[in-house]
Amino acid sequence: MAAVEAPYEIPADVSAALDPHERRLVLDRRGSTVWDVGTERGRYAVKLGYPSVPHAWTALAPAREGVVLRQLGRGEVSYGDWEHGTWNVQPWHQGISLYDRWRPHRAEGASSEPDLADALSCARAVAALHATGWVHGDVQPAHLIIGAGGTALIDLALAHGGEVPAAYDFRYRGCLVHYESPEISRSVLETGTATPSTASDVYALGASLFISATGLRHVPYPDDASRAEQRQAIVDGPHRPVDVPGVLGGLIEAMLSPDPADRPTSGEVCAILSDAR
């Protein structure tokens, strides 16, 4: 299936089922078009997947995520096929990403110690997923949406933990490299694929907290470095010094341990943050 032009409109049959009274384009890149849609029943995210260069699997990602969300009981979720790939419809999560939430802490002269309540809310979202037997596989600040009722951990297309129909499944080839753990990066470099774990999710959460607090990637490499060069930098280490003050700094340091066995679990991260508040 060849890569095709975007953005795409919501397929006619999906639109007819939703009967939207408003819609807003949220994302259009790397094989994914996402719409924020308002209906009489509420707000929904509509995701359309299509092949991207060089990844054909992006066409399957929305349906795969739909399968995962259904198994997790995440509200009214539907998914299916369209002419360029797959789609899903899921409840919209109102809020702000962790990175945007902590933007004031990255301003010159601002306090560099973010609110531990935000960190705890994000950690609880990851721990809640782990408690179901699933791992996320793509934890990053943009996928931690902090709202009035807590944090929603979104974008579960790469999650592992249950059965996925072969028609919608694909092998895990890593995630956004800025948040990959050394064992994930090493495996992708050596074999082209990897297996995400609760420990790699904890590492990714630590890297997410670090970049959101400081504006810096946890491992330095040039902006124009190739994916292979980025991954090799993560494998080679070490990560940047964690200069976030207080309990959060020490916790991030532990979460970024190169040895998965030395990292705290997501539940332990929650306990440490809860005790520190």
C-alpha positions in Angstrom: 0.0 0.0 0.0 1.6 3.3 -1.1 1.8 6.4 1.1 -0.8 8.9 0.2 -1.6 12.6 0.6 -3.0 14.0 3.9 -4.9 15.5 5.7 -7.9 13.2 5.3 -11.5 13.9 6.0 -13.4 11.6 8.4 -14.8 8.7 6.3 -18.4 9.3 5.3 -19.8 6.2 7.3 -17.9 7.2 10.4 -19.1 10.8 10.1 -22.7 9.7 9.6 -22.6 7.5 12.7 -21.2 10.4 14.8 -23.3 13.2 13.2 -20.8 15.9 14.4 -21.8 19.5 14.8 -18.2 20.7 15.0 -14.7 19.4 14.4 -11.1 20.5 14.7 -8.0 19.1 13.1 -5.6 18.2 15.9 -2.8 16.3 14.2 -1.7 15.5 10.7 1.7 13.8 10.5 3.6 10.5 10.4 0.7 8.4 9.1 -2.0 9.8 11.4 -4.7 12.3 11.1 -6.6 13.1 14.3 -9.9 15.1 14.6 -11.5 16.5 17.7 -15.2 16.1 17.1 -18.2 17.5 18.9 -21.5 15.6 18.8 -24.8 15.6 20.7 -23.4 12.7 22.8 -20.1 14.4 23.7 -16.6 15.0 22.3 -14.6 12.3 20.6 -11.2 11.8 19.1 -11.3 10.4 15.6 -8.1 8.8 14.4 -7.3 7.9 10.8 -4.2 5.8 10.1 -2.5 5.5 6.7 0.9 4.3 5.5 3.8 6.7 6.2 7.3 6.7 4.8 8.9 4.4 5.7 6.3 2.8 8.0 3.4 0.9 6.6 2.3 -0.1 10.2 0.9 3.3 10.9 -2.1 2.4 8.8 -3.0 -0.3 11.4 -2.3 1.8 14.5 -5.9 3.2 15.1 -7.6 -0.2 14.9 -4.9 -1.8 17.1 -5.5 1.0 19.6 -9.2 0.4 19.4 -8.7 -3.2 20.3 -6.6 -2.3 23.3 -9.1 0.4 24.5 -12.0 -2.1 24.2 -10.1 -4.6 26.3 -9.3 -2.0 28.9 -13.0 -0.8 29.0 -12.1 2.8 28.1 -15.5 4.1 27.4 -17.4 4.2 24.0 -14.8 3.0 21.5 -15.3 1.9 17.9 -12.8 1.0 15.1 -12.6 -0.3 11.6 -11.1 -0.1 8.1 -11.2 2.6 5.6 -9.7 2.9 2.1 -6.2 3.9 3.2 -5.9 2.0 6.5 -7.8 1.9 9.8 -9.7 4.3 12.1 -10.9 4.5 15.6 -13.3 6.7 17.6 -12.7 7.2 21.3 -13.8 9.6 24.0 -11.9 13.0 24.0 -9.7 13.7 27.0 -9.9 17.4 28.0 -6.7 18.8 29.5 -3.1 19.9 28.9 0.0 17.8 28.2 2.6 17.4 30.9 5.1 19.3 28.7 2.8 22.3 28.3 1.7 22.1 31.9 5.3 22.6 33.1 6.2 25.3 30.6 6.3 28.0 33.3 9.0 26.0 35.1 11.2 26.2 32.0 11.1 30.0 31.7 14.2 32.0 32.6 14.2 32.8 36.4 11.3 30.5 37.1 11.2 27.8 39.8 12.7 24.6 38.5 10.8 22.4 40.9 7.4 21.5 39.4 4.4 20.6 41.5 4.7 17.0 42.8 1.0 16.6 42.4 1.3 16.7 38.6 4.1 14.1 38.7 2.1 11.9 41.0 -1.0 12.2 38.8 1.1 11.1 35.7 2.7 8.2 37.7 -0.7 7.0 38.8 -1.9 6.9 35.2 1.0 4.7 34.3 0.7 2.5 37.4 -3.0 2.0 36.7 -2.3 0.7 33.3 0.4 -1.6 34.6 -2.1 -2.9 37.2 -4.2 -4.3 34.4 -1.3 -6.3 33.0 -0.6 -4.0 30.1 2.4 -1.8 29.3 2.1 1.4 27.3 5.2 1.2 25.1 5.1 4.9 24.1 5.0 7.0 27.3 5.9 10.6 26.5 4.8 14.1 27.7 2.3 14.5 24.9 0.5 11.3 25.9 0.1 12.4 29.5 -3.0 14.7 29.5 -3.5 16.4 32.8 -7.2 17.4 33.5 -9.4 18.4 36.3 -10.0 14.7 37.2 -6.4 13.5 37.0 -4.2 12.4 34.1 -5.3 10.4 31.1 -2.6 8.2 29.5 -3.5 8.3 25.8 -2.3 6.8 22.5 -2.2 3.1 23.3 -1.5 1.8 19.8 1.8 0.3 20.9 0.6 -1.2 24.1 1.3 -4.8 25.0 -0.5 -7.1 27.4 -3.4 -8.9 25.6 -4.5 -10.5 22.4 -4.6 -8.4 19.2 -6.1 -9.8 16.0 -3.4 -10.6 13.5 -5.1 -8.4 10.9 -4.4 -5.3 13.1 -1.2 -6.3 14.9 2.4 -5.3 14.1 5.8 -5.8 15.8 7.0 -3.2 18.2 9.9 -1.2 16.7 10.5 1.2 19.5 8.8 4.5 20.2 9.7 8.2 20.1 13.5 7.8 20.7 13.8 10.7 23.2 12.0 8.5 25.7 13.4 5.1 24.9 15.2 3.1 27.5 18.7 1.7 26.8 17.4 -1.9 26.5 14.7 -0.9 24.0 17.2 1.1 21.9 19.7 -1.7 22.0 17.2 -4.3 20.9 15.9 -2.1 18.0 19.5 -1.5 16.9 20.4 -5.2 17.0 17.2 -6.8 15.8 14.9 -4.1 14.5 12.3 -4.9 17.2 11.9 -4.9 20.9 9.5 -5.8 23.7 8.3 -3.0 25.9 8.0 -3.6 29.7 6.8 -1.9 32.8 10.5 -1.0 33.5 10.8 0.6 30.0 7.6 2.6 30.7 9.1 3.8 34.0 12.2 4.9 32.2 10.1 6.7 29.6 8.1 8.4 32.4 11.4 9.6 34.0 12.6 11.0 30.7 9.2 12.7 30.2 9.4 14.3 33.7 13.0 15.4 33.0 12.4 17.1 29.6 9.2 18.7 30.9 10.9 20.2 33.9 14.1 21.3 32.1 13.4 21.4 28.3 16.4 19.0 27.7 16.4 15.5 26.3 17.7 13.1 28.9 20.5 12.1 26.6 22.3 14.7 24.4 22.6 14.2 20.7 22.4 16.6 17.7 19.0 17.6 16.5 19.8 16.2 13.0 21.1 12.9 14.3 19.6 9.8 12.6 17.4 7.5 14.6 20.2 5.0 14.7 22.6 7.6 16.1 20.0 8.7 18.7 19.5 5.2 19.8 23.3 4.5 20.0 23.6 7.6 22.2 21.0 6.2 24.6 22.7 2.8 24.7 26.2 4.4 25.3 24.9 6.9 27.9 25.2 8.3 30.4 22.2 10.5 30.6 22.5 14.2 31.4 22.9 15.1 35.1 19.5 15.4 36.7 19.4 18.9 38.1 15.8 19.0 39.1 15.8 19.8 42.8 14.2 18.0 45.7 12.6 14.5 45.8 11.6 14.6 42.1 15.3 15.0 41.0 16.4 11.9 43.0 13.4 10.0 41.7 14.1 10.8 38.1 17.7 9.7 38.6 16.5 6.3 39.8 13.9 6.0 37.0 16.7 6.6 34.4 18.9 3.8 35.7 20.4 2.0 32.7 19.6 -1.3 34.5 15.9 -2.1 34.4 16.2 -4.0 37.7 17.5 -0.9 39.5 14.5 1.2 38.5 11.6 1.7 40.9 8.3 0.2 39.8 5.5 2.5 38.7 3.8 1.7 42.0 6.9 2.6 44.0 7.2 5.9 42.0 3.6 6.7 43.2 4.4 5.8 46.8 7.5 8.0 46.8 5.7 11.0 45.3 2.7 10.5 47.6 4.9 10.4 50.7 6.8 13.5 49.6 3.7 15.7 49.2 
